[in-house]
Amino acid sequence: MQHTSIWQNEPLLDLEGNHFVRLENYQSILELTDCLVRLKMKGYVYEIGGQNIQIRSVTKREIFVEGIIEQIVIRKVVSSKL
């Protein structure tokens, strides 16, 4: 599913129940375990935690994560440059 809006290139998260997450405009995978995936997004780090967490598929712009999702944490990245 492609979204077109004034927020192009901003992180976009779609959640289906607690079993499936689609993230658009991710930049890189920072960490992947069976209970956590950490993704670098524009200005943020998204953490998806739970049980049996795995990446179902990856494209250039989207990543699909599945498992028993228990939490999603969004952390603002603060630049150390002044």
C-alpha positions in Angstrom: 0.0 0.0 0.0 1.5 3.3 -1.0 0.5 6.5 0.7 0.9 9.9 -1.0 0.8 13.0 1.2 2.6 16.1 2.1 4.6 13.9 4.6 6.6 12.1 1.9 9.7 10.3 3.2 8.4 10.6 6.8 8.1 7.4 8.8 4.8 5.6 8.4 3.6 2.7 10.6 0.6 0.4 9.9 -0.3 -2.0 12.6 -2.7 -5.0 12.2 -3.8 -6.3 15.5 -0.8 -7.4 17.5 0.7 -9.7 14.9 1.8 -7.5 11.9 3.6 -4.2 11.4 4.4 -2.5 8.1 6.9 0.4 8.3 7.5 2.7 5.4 10.6 4.9 4.8 12.9 3.0 7.1 16.6 3.7 6.7 18.3 0.7 8.2 18.0 -2.3 10.5 19.9 -1.6 13.7 19.2 -4.8 15.7 17.2 -8.0 15.1 16.5 -10.7 17.7 13.6 -13.1 18.2 12.1 -10.5 20.7 13.2 -7.1 19.3 13.7 -5.3 16.0 15.2 -1.8 16.1 14.9 0.3 12.9 16.5 3.6 12.0 13.9 6.0 10.6 14.2 9.7 9.6 14.9 11.3 13.0 13.7 8.4 15.0 14.5 4.8 16.1 11.5 2.5 16.2 11.7 -0.5 18.5 9.2 -3.4 18.0 9.3 -5.9 20.9 7.5 -9.1 21.6 7.7 -12.8 21.0 8.8 -14.6 17.8 9.6 -11.3 16.1 10.8 -11.7 12.6 11.1 -9.8 9.4 8.7 -11.2 6.9 9.9 -9.1 3.9 11.9 -6.1 3.0 11.8 -3.8 0.0 13.7 -0.6 -0.7 11.1 1.5 1.2 9.1 -0.9 3.4 9.8 -3.5 6.0 7.2 -6.0 7.2 7.6 -7.4 10.8 5.5 -10.2 12.3 5.2 -12.0 15.6 3.4 -11.4 18.8 3.9 -7.7 19.1 3.8 -6.5 22.7 5.2 -3.0 22.4 6.3 -0.3 19.9 8.6 2.4 21.2 9.5 5.5 19.1 12.6 7.3 20.2 13.5 10.7 18.8 17.1 10.9 17.8 18.8 13.9 19.2 21.8 15.1 17.1 25.0 15.7 19.1 25.9 18.5 16.6 25.1 22.0 17.7 
